[in-house]
Protein backbone atom coordinates (compact mmCIF):
# COMPACT_ATOMS: atom_id res chain seq x y z
CA UNK A 1 0.00 0.00 0.00
CA UNK A 2 1.20 3.50 -0.89
CA UNK A 3 -0.49 6.59 0.53
CA UNK A 4 0.50 9.94 -0.97
CA UNK A 5 -1.93 12.24 0.86
CA UNK A 6 -1.83 12.47 4.66
CA UNK A 7 -1.75 15.16 7.33
CA UNK A 8 0.10 15.58 10.61
CA UNK A 9 -0.38 18.02 13.48
CA UNK A 10 1.70 20.49 11.47
CA UNK A 11 -1.64 21.32 9.87
CA UNK A 12 -5.01 19.82 10.87
CA UNK A 13 -4.02 16.23 11.60
CA UNK A 14 -3.64 14.95 15.16
CA UNK A 15 -0.48 12.83 14.89
CA UNK A 16 3.19 13.66 14.96
CA UNK A 17 4.99 12.59 11.76
CA UNK A 18 6.71 9.84 13.76
CA UNK A 19 3.30 8.57 14.92
CA UNK A 20 2.01 8.62 11.35
CA UNK A 21 5.02 6.56 10.30
CA UNK A 22 4.41 3.94 12.98
CA UNK A 23 0.68 3.70 12.23
CA UNK A 24 1.50 3.33 8.53
CA UNK A 25 4.06 0.63 9.22
CA UNK A 26 1.63 -1.62 11.08
CA UNK A 27 -0.84 -1.36 8.17
CA UNK A 28 1.72 -2.49 5.63
CA UNK A 29 2.16 0.93 3.99
CA UNK A 30 5.52 1.04 2.23
CA UNK A 31 5.57 4.71 1.16
CA UNK A 32 3.84 7.65 2.83
CA UNK A 33 3.72 11.30 1.79
CA UNK A 34 2.97 13.83 4.53
CA UNK A 35 1.21 16.61 2.68
CA UNK A 36 0.08 19.14 5.25
CA UNK A 37 -2.23 21.98 4.25
CA UNK A 38 -0.41 25.16 3.25
CA UNK A 39 -1.11 28.64 1.96
CA UNK A 40 0.92 31.85 2.16
CA UNK A 41 0.48 32.01 5.95
CA UNK A 42 2.38 28.83 6.82
CA UNK A 43 4.18 27.44 3.77
CA UNK A 44 7.58 28.77 4.93
CA UNK A 45 7.12 27.07 8.31
CA UNK A 46 5.52 23.73 7.44
CA UNK A 47 7.52 22.41 4.50
CA UNK A 48 11.03 22.83 5.97
CA UNK A 49 9.89 20.94 9.07
CA UNK A 50 8.48 18.10 6.99
CA UNK A 51 11.70 17.93 4.98
CA UNK A 52 13.70 17.76 8.20
CA UNK A 53 11.59 15.10 9.92
CA UNK A 54 11.40 12.89 6.83
CA UNK A 55 15.18 12.99 6.60
CA UNK A 56 15.49 12.23 10.33
CA UNK A 57 13.14 9.22 10.08
CA UNK A 58 14.88 7.61 7.11
CA UNK A 59 15.40 3.86 7.32
CA UNK A 60 12.47 3.17 9.66
CA UNK A 61 10.61 0.81 7.33
CA UNK A 62 8.43 3.35 5.51
CA UNK A 63 9.65 5.63 2.71
CA UNK A 64 8.56 9.03 4.02
CA UNK A 65 8.08 11.84 1.51
CA UNK A 66 7.77 15.52 2.45
CA UNK A 67 4.97 17.20 0.57
CA UNK A 68 2.32 19.89 0.66
CA UNK A 69 -1.35 20.33 -0.12
CA UNK A 70 -2.08 23.80 -1.48
CA UNK A 71 -5.47 24.49 0.08
CA UNK A 72 -8.21 27.04 -0.68
CA UNK A 73 -5.73 29.34 -2.41
CA UNK A 74 -7.27 31.68 -5.03
CA UNK A 75 -6.85 30.03 -8.45
CA UNK A 76 -4.68 32.82 -9.84
CA UNK A 77 -2.17 32.30 -7.00
CA UNK A 78 -1.90 28.51 -7.21
CA UNK A 79 0.96 28.30 -9.73
CA UNK A 80 3.21 30.60 -7.71
CA UNK A 81 2.37 28.76 -4.49
CA UNK A 82 3.23 25.43 -6.11
CA UNK A 83 6.55 26.84 -7.29
CA UNK A 84 7.36 28.04 -3.79
CA UNK A 85 6.47 24.62 -2.31
CA UNK A 86 8.95 23.00 -4.71
CA UNK A 87 11.64 25.53 -3.82
CA UNK A 88 11.16 24.81 -0.11
CA UNK A 89 11.69 21.07 -0.67
CA UNK A 90 8.25 19.51 -1.15
CA UNK A 91 8.75 16.35 -3.19
CA UNK A 92 5.03 15.79 -3.79
CA UNK A 93 2.74 18.76 -4.34
CA UNK A 94 -1.02 18.32 -4.21
CA UNK A 95 -3.76 20.86 -4.76
CA UNK A 96 -6.98 20.61 -2.74
CA UNK A 97 -9.49 20.10 -5.55
CA UNK A 98 -13.08 21.23 -5.89
CA UNK A 99 -14.65 18.75 -3.48
CA UNK A 100 -18.41 19.17 -3.18
CA UNK A 101 -18.28 19.27 0.64
CA UNK A 102 -16.22 22.47 0.95
CA UNK A 103 -16.52 25.91 -0.70
CA UNK A 104 -13.39 25.58 -2.83
CA UNK A 105 -12.97 28.55 -5.22
CA UNK A 106 -14.33 27.76 -8.70
CA UNK A 107 -11.53 27.37 -11.21
CA UNK A 108 -9.25 25.64 -8.70
CA UNK A 109 -9.14 22.37 -10.66
CA UNK A 110 -8.10 24.02 -13.93
CA UNK A 111 -5.56 26.30 -12.25
CA UNK A 112 -4.06 23.32 -10.45
CA UNK A 113 -3.87 21.23 -13.61
CA UNK A 114 -2.02 24.05 -15.33
CA UNK A 115 0.56 24.12 -12.52
CA UNK A 116 3.53 21.89 -11.66
CA UNK A 117 1.66 19.50 -9.37
CA UNK A 118 1.72 15.74 -8.91
CA UNK A 119 -1.83 15.08 -7.72
CA UNK A 120 -5.20 16.81 -7.90
CA UNK A 121 -6.91 15.72 -4.70
CA UNK A 122 -10.62 14.91 -4.48
CA UNK A 123 -11.52 16.99 -7.57
CA UNK A 124 -15.28 16.80 -7.06
CA UNK A 125 -17.44 17.17 -10.17
CA UNK A 126 -14.48 16.67 -12.48
CA UNK A 127 -15.16 17.52 -16.12
CA UNK A 128 -13.91 15.59 -19.12
CA UNK A 129 -11.90 18.68 -20.12
CA UNK A 130 -10.15 18.63 -16.74
CA UNK A 131 -9.50 14.90 -16.92
CA UNK A 132 -8.04 15.27 -20.42
CA UNK A 133 -5.77 18.07 -19.21
CA UNK A 134 -4.62 15.84 -16.34
CA UNK A 135 -3.78 13.12 -18.88
CA UNK A 136 -1.84 15.51 -21.08
CA UNK A 137 0.18 16.86 -18.17
CA UNK A 138 0.72 13.52 -16.41
CA UNK A 139 -1.03 14.64 -13.25
CA UNK A 140 -2.69 11.96 -11.13
CA UNK A 141 -6.35 12.24 -10.18
CA UNK A 142 -7.29 11.03 -6.73
CA UNK A 143 -9.79 8.45 -5.56
CA UNK A 144 -10.08 9.11 -1.84
CA UNK A 145 -10.99 7.16 1.25
CA UNK A 146 -11.83 10.41 3.02
CA UNK A 147 -15.36 10.81 4.34
CA UNK A 148 -17.32 13.39 2.33
CA UNK A 149 -14.65 13.87 -0.32
CA UNK A 150 -15.32 10.29 -1.48
CA UNK A 151 -18.85 11.16 -2.64
CA UNK A 152 -17.63 11.89 -6.17
CA UNK A 153 -15.15 9.01 -6.46
CA UNK A 154 -17.32 7.29 -9.07
CA UNK A 155 -17.33 10.32 -11.38
CA UNK A 156 -13.60 10.88 -10.97
CA UNK A 157 -12.92 7.23 -11.85
CA UNK A 158 -15.25 7.42 -14.84
CA UNK A 159 -13.61 10.57 -16.23
CA UNK A 160 -10.12 9.20 -15.68
CA UNK A 161 -10.92 5.92 -17.40
CA UNK A 162 -12.64 7.71 -20.31
CA UNK A 163 -9.62 9.93 -20.99
CA UNK A 164 -6.74 7.70 -19.92
CA UNK A 165 -5.73 10.02 -17.08
CA UNK A 166 -3.66 8.55 -14.26
CA UNK A 167 -5.70 7.54 -11.24
CA UNK A 168 -4.42 6.83 -7.72
CA UNK A 169 -5.98 6.12 -4.33
CA UNK A 170 -5.08 7.98 -1.13
CA UNK A 171 -6.61 8.29 2.32
CA UNK A 172 -6.27 12.02 3.07
CA UNK A 173 -5.66 10.72 6.59
CA UNK A 174 -5.89 13.11 9.53
CA UNK A 175 -5.91 10.44 12.27
CA UNK A 176 -4.58 6.92 12.74
CA UNK A 177 -8.01 5.44 12.06
CA UNK A 178 -8.10 7.10 8.62
CA UNK A 179 -5.19 4.98 7.39
CA UNK A 180 -6.16 1.80 5.54
CA UNK A 181 -4.75 -1.50 4.36
CA UNK A 182 -4.38 -2.47 0.72
CA UNK A 183 -7.38 -4.80 1.10
CA UNK A 184 -9.57 -1.87 2.13
CA UNK A 185 -8.13 0.23 -0.68
CA UNK A 186 -9.11 -2.37 -3.23
CA UNK A 187 -12.69 -2.39 -1.95
CA UNK A 188 -12.89 1.41 -2.17
CA UNK A 189 -11.54 1.35 -5.71
CA UNK A 190 -13.98 -1.38 -6.72
CA UNK A 191 -16.84 0.60 -5.23
CA UNK A 192 -15.81 3.62 -7.30
CA UNK A 193 -15.91 1.56 -10.47
CA UNK A 194 -12.16 1.23 -11.00
CA UNK A 195 -11.62 -1.58 -13.48
CA UNK A 196 -7.89 -2.16 -12.93
CA UNK A 197 -6.79 -1.87 -9.31
CA UNK A 198 -3.26 -3.09 -10.12
CA UNK A 199 -2.78 -0.20 -12.55
CA UNK A 200 -3.93 2.23 -9.86
CA UNK A 201 -1.22 0.87 -7.55
CA UNK A 202 1.37 1.06 -10.33
CA UNK A 203 0.54 4.72 -10.84
CA UNK A 204 1.33 5.42 -7.18
CA UNK A 205 4.52 3.39 -7.44
CA UNK A 206 5.61 5.47 -10.42
CA UNK A 207 5.17 8.72 -8.48
CA UNK A 208 7.26 7.29 -5.63
CA UNK A 209 9.91 6.13 -8.09
CA UNK A 210 10.09 9.63 -9.57
CA UNK A 211 10.56 11.08 -6.08
CA UNK A 212 13.38 8.62 -5.46
CA UNK A 213 15.18 9.91 -8.53
CA UNK A 214 14.99 13.57 -7.48
C-alpha positions as CSV (number, residue, x, y, z in Angstrom):
1,X,0.0,0.0,0.0
2,X,1.2,3.5,-0.9
3,X,-0.5,6.6,0.5
4,X,0.5,9.9,-1.0
5,X,-1.9,12.2,0.9
6,X,-1.8,12.5,4.7
7,X,-1.8,15.2,7.3
8,X,0.1,15.6,10.6
9,X,-0.4,18.0,13.5
10,X,1.7,20.5,11.5
11,X,-1.6,21.3,9.9
12,X,-5.0,19.8,10.9
13,X,-4.0,16.2,11.6
14,X,-3.6,14.9,15.2
15,X,-0.5,12.8,14.9
16,X,3.2,13.7,15.0
17,X,5.0,12.6,11.8
18,X,6.7,9.8,13.8
19,X,3.3,8.6,14.9
20,X,2.0,8.6,11.4
21,X,5.0,6.6,10.3
22,X,4.4,3.9,13.0
23,X,0.7,3.7,12.2
24,X,1.5,3.3,8.5
25,X,4.1,0.6,9.2
26,X,1.6,-1.6,11.1
27,X,-0.8,-1.4,8.2
28,X,1.7,-2.5,5.6
29,X,2.2,0.9,4.0
30,X,5.5,1.0,2.2
31,X,5.6,4.7,1.2
32,X,3.8,7.6,2.8
33,X,3.7,11.3,1.8
34,X,3.0,13.8,4.5
35,X,1.2,16.6,2.7
36,X,0.1,19.1,5.3
37,X,-2.2,22.0,4.2
38,X,-0.4,25.2,3.3
39,X,-1.1,28.6,2.0
40,X,0.9,31.8,2.2
41,X,0.5,32.0,6.0
42,X,2.4,28.8,6.8
43,X,4.2,27.4,3.8
44,X,7.6,28.8,4.9
45,X,7.1,27.1,8.3
46,X,5.5,23.7,7.4
47,X,7.5,22.4,4.5
48,X,11.0,22.8,6.0
49,X,9.9,20.9,9.1
50,X,8.5,18.1,7.0
51,X,11.7,17.9,5.0
52,X,13.7,17.8,8.2
53,X,11.6,15.1,9.9
54,X,11.4,12.9,6.8
55,X,15.2,13.0,6.6
56,X,15.5,12.2,10.3
57,X,13.1,9.2,10.1
58,X,14.9,7.6,7.1
59,X,15.4,3.9,7.3
60,X,12.5,3.2,9.7
61,X,10.6,0.8,7.3
62,X,8.4,3.3,5.5
63,X,9.6,5.6,2.7
64,X,8.6,9.0,4.0
65,X,8.1,11.8,1.5
66,X,7.8,15.5,2.5
67,X,5.0,17.2,0.6
68,X,2.3,19.9,0.7
69,X,-1.4,20.3,-0.1
70,X,-2.1,23.8,-1.5
71,X,-5.5,24.5,0.1
72,X,-8.2,27.0,-0.7
73,X,-5.7,29.3,-2.4
74,X,-7.3,31.7,-5.0
75,X,-6.9,30.0,-8.4
76,X,-4.7,32.8,-9.8
77,X,-2.2,32.3,-7.0
78,X,-1.9,28.5,-7.2
79,X,1.0,28.3,-9.7
80,X,3.2,30.6,-7.7
81,X,2.4,28.8,-4.5
82,X,3.2,25.4,-6.1
83,X,6.5,26.8,-7.3
84,X,7.4,28.0,-3.8
85,X,6.5,24.6,-2.3
86,X,8.9,23.0,-4.7
87,X,11.6,25.5,-3.8
88,X,11.2,24.8,-0.1
89,X,11.7,21.1,-0.7
90,X,8.2,19.5,-1.2
91,X,8.7,16.3,-3.2
92,X,5.0,15.8,-3.8
93,X,2.7,18.8,-4.3
94,X,-1.0,18.3,-4.2
95,X,-3.8,20.9,-4.8
96,X,-7.0,20.6,-2.7
97,X,-9.5,20.1,-5.5
98,X,-13.1,21.2,-5.9
99,X,-14.6,18.8,-3.5
100,X,-18.4,19.2,-3.2
101,X,-18.3,19.3,0.6
102,X,-16.2,22.5,0.9
103,X,-16.5,25.9,-0.7
104,X,-13.4,25.6,-2.8
105,X,-13.0,28.6,-5.2
106,X,-14.3,27.8,-8.7
107,X,-11.5,27.4,-11.2
108,X,-9.3,25.6,-8.7
109,X,-9.1,22.4,-10.7
110,X,-8.1,24.0,-13.9
111,X,-5.6,26.3,-12.3
112,X,-4.1,23.3,-10.4
113,X,-3.9,21.2,-13.6
114,X,-2.0,24.1,-15.3
115,X,0.6,24.1,-12.5
116,X,3.5,21.9,-11.7
117,X,1.7,19.5,-9.4
118,X,1.7,15.7,-8.9
119,X,-1.8,15.1,-7.7
120,X,-5.2,16.8,-7.9
121,X,-6.9,15.7,-4.7
122,X,-10.6,14.9,-4.5
123,X,-11.5,17.0,-7.6
124,X,-15.3,16.8,-7.1
125,X,-17.4,17.2,-10.2
126,X,-14.5,16.7,-12.5
127,X,-15.2,17.5,-16.1
128,X,-13.9,15.6,-19.1
129,X,-11.9,18.7,-20.1
130,X,-10.2,18.6,-16.7
131,X,-9.5,14.9,-16.9
132,X,-8.0,15.3,-20.4
133,X,-5.8,18.1,-19.2
134,X,-4.6,15.8,-16.3
135,X,-3.8,13.1,-18.9
136,X,-1.8,15.5,-21.1
137,X,0.2,16.9,-18.2
138,X,0.7,13.5,-16.4
139,X,-1.0,14.6,-13.2
140,X,-2.7,12.0,-11.1
141,X,-6.4,12.2,-10.2
142,X,-7.3,11.0,-6.7
143,X,-9.8,8.4,-5.6
144,X,-10.1,9.1,-1.8
145,X,-11.0,7.2,1.2
146,X,-11.8,10.4,3.0
147,X,-15.4,10.8,4.3
148,X,-17.3,13.4,2.3
149,X,-14.7,13.9,-0.3
150,X,-15.3,10.3,-1.5
151,X,-18.8,11.2,-2.6
152,X,-17.6,11.9,-6.2
153,X,-15.2,9.0,-6.5
154,X,-17.3,7.3,-9.1
155,X,-17.3,10.3,-11.4
156,X,-13.6,10.9,-11.0
157,X,-12.9,7.2,-11.8
158,X,-15.3,7.4,-14.8
159,X,-13.6,10.6,-16.2
160,X,-10.1,9.2,-15.7
161,X,-10.9,5.9,-17.4
162,X,-12.6,7.7,-20.3
163,X,-9.6,9.9,-21.0
164,X,-6.7,7.7,-19.9
165,X,-5.7,10.0,-17.1
166,X,-3.7,8.6,-14.3
167,X,-5.7,7.5,-11.2
168,X,-4.4,6.8,-7.7
169,X,-6.0,6.1,-4.3
170,X,-5.1,8.0,-1.1
171,X,-6.6,8.3,2.3
172,X,-6.3,12.0,3.1
173,X,-5.7,10.7,6.6
174,X,-5.9,13.1,9.5
175,X,-5.9,10.4,12.3
176,X,-4.6,6.9,12.7
177,X,-8.0,5.4,12.1
178,X,-8.1,7.1,8.6
179,X,-5.2,5.0,7.4
180,X,-6.2,1.8,5.5
181,X,-4.7,-1.5,4.4
182,X,-4.4,-2.5,0.7
183,X,-7.4,-4.8,1.1
184,X,-9.6,-1.9,2.1
185,X,-8.1,0.2,-0.7
186,X,-9.1,-2.4,-3.2
187,X,-12.7,-2.4,-1.9
188,X,-12.9,1.4,-2.2
189,X,-11.5,1.3,-5.7
190,X,-14.0,-1.4,-6.7
191,X,-16.8,0.6,-5.2
192,X,-15.8,3.6,-7.3
193,X,-15.9,1.6,-10.5
194,X,-12.2,1.2,-11.0
195,X,-11.6,-1.6,-13.5
196,X,-7.9,-2.2,-12.9
197,X,-6.8,-1.9,-9.3
198,X,-3.3,-3.1,-10.1
199,X,-2.8,-0.2,-12.5
200,X,-3.9,2.2,-9.9
201,X,-1.2,0.9,-7.5
202,X,1.4,1.1,-10.3
203,X,0.5,4.7,-10.8
204,X,1.3,5.4,-7.2
205,X,4.5,3.4,-7.4
206,X,5.6,5.5,-10.4
207,X,5.2,8.7,-8.5
208,X,7.3,7.3,-5.6
209,X,9.9,6.1,-8.1
210,X,10.1,9.6,-9.6
211,X,10.6,11.1,-6.1
212,X,13.4,8.6,-5.5
213,X,15.2,9.9,-8.5
214,X,15.0,13.6,-7.5
